[in-house]
Amino acid sequence: MSTPANRRAAGGIAVVAAGALALAGCGASDADTDANTGDGSAPTELSISTFNDFGYTEELLAMYEEETGIRVIHNRAATSNDARYNLFQKLGSSGLSDIEGVEVDWFAELMEYSDLLAPVPAGVEGRWLDWKEAAATDADGNLVAYGTDIGPQGICFRADLFEAAGLPSDRDEVAELFPTWDAFFDVADDYVEATGQPFIDASNSVLQGMVNQLTEIYETPDGEIIADSNSAVREAYDTVIERALPVSAYAGQWSDDWYASMSSGEFATMLCPPWMHGIIAGEAPNVDGWDVASAYPGGGSNWGGSYLVVPANGDNVEAAQALADWLTSPETQVKAFENAGAFPSQPAAYESESLTGYVSEYFNDAPTGQIGIDRAESVSVEPFKGPKFFPIHDALNQAVTRVFDGLESPDDSWNTWLNEVASL
């Protein structure tokens, strides 16, 4: 999921039309140019709905039109929440695009309705990371989604603000500052004391980072809700309340103020999957201080990533499958990374010189391609996220926000969350 100002689409849905240009060597399956609607007639247009920024620029989609003669209409929701609402409102009936983007945090919800999705054609499976593909395989063994990006996290930081606060500013030295969460918060406390300014953008990003390092969070694979009994969740919540809130500029992300703050110097760090790079560069195009460190408190962590799915009752299923195949091929995934920092979910892409040698001029010439590979290889835990992960986690985010806003005490807000969990 994941550049610049395109990450956010004003007004909810933005429509991006395709033009021309050819992409040499960026094909997917042999069926691409012969894809049809199932009745033998080739469509002249296909629609795809995503959110935030998957890296599917006008130029990229124009390449597909040049290869196939099929124009791609791109509808982009402003947020993942908007996309989720639209998909579940229309799934199984009408009104969805030929291809729909799905975020990993609510993908398990969708898998409960996998029979409403067109399976990925034979021969395409096997090219994604094992855990990425396993999550998209239903109980009958059908792969029903095409993996797009993953979110191996590093630390984005303002080198100029670090230097002004008396902290190291070289990316390798900064990486050594954050071996653990305690070390991260100790540096944050020092920064706040030295500057009087917040250290990190949002406390809920810390909560996300911590729970993504757990094997089980709110549910077990057999469907048991453990949110209220999992001591690791309470520990993460308490840590966020006690240590993250005092050093955070905001409780949550994605507000207008949060976007604007990336260029104002209001905070110095962000927990940063590759897809976040494009957001920062787009919202703060004239800021010279941003850099990326290959580090993450407590080891590796994956935040985010998405899939493409084809509704089984669509009008252009076979053609949509061919487009989804093309959009998630290793070559196109590298293009999406170059466009928006959407880090490839296919190991074959990690051998591409376009990725291993990629340097971000915006992030002080950081080797963000290799950093992404290194951070991906550091991920040792991919937590189980069941069908209720999204509503439970969203409610816990709101619990943190209530404390941040002074609306409830930490214990009262936790108890409010427990009641919400019980209602599920």
N, C-alpha and C positions, 0 to 999 in steps of 0.2 A: 504494500500500500504506500504510497509514499511519495516538486521542486519549487522551487521558488514560489512565487505568489500563486501558482496554480493549485497549491495544496488546498486552498480554501476557495470555494466557489460561492460568490455572493448570490444571495437570493435563493439559496437552497439547491437548485438544479442548474447546472450549466451545460449547454449543448455544444460539443466540439465536432465540427465537420471535417472530413478528410479531403485532401487535395491530391497531389501527385508526388512522384519520386520513387525510385526503385531501391530495394534492399538486397544487395548481392549476398547470396549464401545464407539468408536468414529465413529459410523455409522450415516447415515443420514436417507434416506427413505428405505422402504422395497424393493424398486425396484433396489437398488444398484447392487446386484449380478446377476440380471436378465436383466440388461440393454442391449439393442441391437441397431442395426443401423436403425431399422424401417422396415427391411425386414426379421427379424427373426434371423439374423446372428450376433453373438456377436463379436465386434472388439477386436483385440489383443493389439492395441495401441490407445491412444487418445492424442491429442495435446492441449496445453494451452499456450497462449501468455499473458504475463504480462509485467510490467515495474518496474524499481526500485527494491523493494523487498517486496513481499506480505507475506513473511514468509513460502513460499512453498519450504522447503528444500528437498534435495534428500531423506533424511530419512522419511520425512512426506509422500512424494509421493510414496515411497516404501511400506508404510503401505497400501495404496490403492491397489497396485498391489498384495500384499499378500492376501488381502480380496477378490479381484475380479478376479485376473489373468490378469488384464488389465494394461499394462505398460503406464505410463504417460510421454510424452515428453514435457519438459518445455522450451519454448522460451522466453527469457527476453530481452526486449528493454532497452537501457541505460537510456532513459528518457520518461516521459509522452508524450512529443511532438512527439517523434519518433513513439510511439504506436498509437497516434492519427492519424498521417499522414498515417500509414500503414492501419489502420482500415477503414478510409474513402476512401482510394484509392481502396480497394478491396471489400467493403461491397456490397452485392447483386450480386457479380460476383464469383470469385474464388480466392483461395490463402490464406484465413484466416484459423486460427486454429479452432479446434472443440469448444474451449472456448476462448473468448477474454476478457482481462481486460480493464476496462474503468475508467478514473478518474472523480471525481465528477464535476470538473470545466468544462469539455466538455461533460458531460453526457447528458445535455439538448439538445445539438446538435444532439446526437445520437437518442434521443427520437423522433425527427422528422421523423425518419426512423424505428419506432418501428415495423412496419409490416414486416421488414426484420429480426426480431429477433423471436426466438421460445419462446412462453410464458412459464412462470414457471408453472409446473404442479400443479393442484389443490391439496390442502393439505399441500403445503409447505409454502404458504403465511401466514402472521400473526406472524412470529417469530422475525421480525426485529423491531427496533425503528420505531414509526409511521412515522416520517418525512423521514426516510431512505427509507421506503417502498413506501410512497406516491410519492416520486420523481421518482420511477421506475414503476409507474402505468400509462398506457397510457389513452387516451381519451375514449377508449372503455372498460376501467376497467381491462385490462389485465396487470398483473405483468410480466414484461419482463426482469428482471435482478435480480441477487442474490447479496445482499449486503455483502461486505467483511468487511472492517474496517471503523472506523471514526477517526477523528483527534482532540479530545479535548485537548486544548493547556495548557501547563504549561510553566515554565521558566527553561531552562537548563543553568547552570552557572558554572564557574570555581571557586570553593571555595578558592583555593590557591591564585588566582589572586585578588579575592575580599578582602581577608585578607591582602594581600600585599598593597592594595590601601586604607586600613583603613576602609573598609566596613564590615558589618556583614557577616559571612560565614556560620552560622548555617542555614539549609534550612527553618526552621520555621521563623527565624528572617528575612531571605531574602524575604520570601513570604510577609511580612508586608511592604516591601519597595515599592511595586508596585500596589497600589490600583487604580491608574489612569494613563493615558498616560502622563500627565504632571509630575507626580511623577516619572515615569519611565525615562523620559528624564532628569529630574533634577539629578537623580542618575547617569545617563550616563554622563552628563556634569561634575559632580564631579569626576567620574572615569577618564575621559579623561584629566582633569586638573591635577589630581594626578599622572597619569602614562604616559601621552603623547601617549597613545595607544587607538585604537578604542574600544568602549564598546560592540557593537553588530556586528554580522557577516554581515548583508546585509540590506540596507534600503528598498528594495522591499519586504522583509519579514514583515516589519512594515506596508507597504501599504496593503499587503494581510491581516494582522491581523486586521487592521482598517476596511476595507470594509466588512470583514466577520462578523462584528458586526452591519451591517446595514440590515434593513428589505428588502429594494429594493436598487439596486446598479445602474445597467446600463439599465435594462429593467423592464417593469411591466408584470404581468402575462397575460395581454391581448395583449402583443406584442409591446407596445409602447417603443421606445428608449428614455430613459431619461438621458443617460450618460452626455449629454451636458448641461442639465438643473438641475441636481441633485446637490444642493449646498453642500450636505454632501460629495460627491465625491471630489469636489474642495477643501473643507476643509481638507480632508484626504491628498490630494496631497500637499497642502501648508504645512501642518504639517510635512509630510515626508521630503519635501525639506528643510524646515527651521530648523527642530530639529533632524531628523533621519540621514540625509546625513552627518552632521558634526561629528557624533559619530559612523559611520559605516565603516567597513573595506572594504566592496564591495557594489556595487549597487545591483547585483543579486547573486543568488546562483547557484550551480551546475557546476561551472567552476573547472578546475584542481587545480587552486590556492586556491579556496574556500575549496575544499576537504582537501588539504594539510594543510590549516591553522588551522584545528581543533586540531592538535597536537602541533602547534607552539606557542600557547599562544598569537596569534595576536589579539584576541578579547576575551571577558569574558562572553558573554551571547548569547543565541539563543532563539527565540520564538519557543516553542518546543512541537509539537504533539508527541504522543508516537512513531509513526513510525520513528521519527527523532533520537530516542535513539539508534537504531541499526546503523544508519549512523555514529553517533559520535563514538560509541564504535568500529566500524570497521575501521574508518579512524585514530583514535587516541588510539590504543589498549594499549599503554604503559603510557598513561597519567593518573595520579591518582586523579586529582583535580575535575573532572566533578561531578556534583550533580544535583538534580531536586527539584524545589520548586513548591508547589501547589498554584500557583498564576497566574494571568494574568491581565494586565492593562485594566481597564474599565469593568471587569466582565469576563464572560466566552466567549469562541470562539472556533469554530470548523474549523480546516484547513485540508482539504483533506479527504481522504477516497475514496473508489473505489467500483466498481461492477464487477461481472462476467456476461457476456452475451453469449448466444448460437446462432450463425447465423442460421437462419431458413433453409438455403439451404445447410447446412453442410452434410457430408456423414454419420455422427454418432450422429444424434440429440438426440435420446433417451438416449444413453450411455453418451453423454456429459452433458445432464441434470442431470443424476444421479451423475456424478462426481462433477458438480457445486453445487449440493445439499450437497454432502459430504464435500466439501471444505469450505462451509459456515455454516455448522452445528455449534451449540454452542461449542461442544467439540473441533472441529477442529479449530474454531476461537481462542480458548484459546491456542491451540498449536501454532498457527501462531503468537500470541502475545508473547509467550515465545521465539519463534525463532527470531522475528524481531520487536517486539513492535507494531505490527498491532493491534490496539485496537478493541475489538469486537463490532459489531453493533447490537448484540442481547442481550436484558436484561437478558435472562436466563443464559448467560455466567457470568453475574455480581454476581451470587450466587455461582460460583465455587470457592472453597477454593484455587484452583491453581491460580486463578486471585486475589482474595482478599488478599491472603497471599504472593503474589509474591514480592520478594525483589531483586533489581538489585545490584549485587556485584560490577559491574563496576561503577555505580553511587553512590558510597559511601554507599551501602546498603540502598538506598532509597526505600521506599515501592511503587514502580512505578505502581503496579497493583491497589492499593487503591487510589493513586493519580489520576490515569486515570479515575476511577469511579467518584471520587469527581469532577474532572474537567468536565467530561461529564454531570454531574448533574447540573453544573453551567451554562451550555449553555442555554440561554434563547431566542436567536435569531438564526434562520436558514435562511439566506438570500435567496431570490429568485434569481436563476441563470438561465437565459434564454438561448436560443440556440446561442446567440451572445456573451455570457459572455466571453468565452475564447479569441476570437480575440480582443475584446475591452479591456479586462484586460491586455492581453499581450502587446498591444500597449501602455497602460498607464505605464506598467513596463518599456518599452523602453523610454518613455518620462522621467521618473525618471533617467534612466541610462544616457541619453544624458546630463542632468544637472550634474550628478555626474562626467561624463567624461569631462565636460567643453565645450561641443559641442554646446549647446544652453542655453539661459537664461531660467529661470523658466517659464516666460510668453510665450516666443517663443515656448518652448517645449510643453507647454499646448495647444497652438494654433495649433501646428502640429498634436497633438493628436486629437483635435476637427475635423480637416480636415479628419483624418483617420476614425473617427467615422462617419462622414457624408458620406464617400464613402461606408459604409456598408449599 
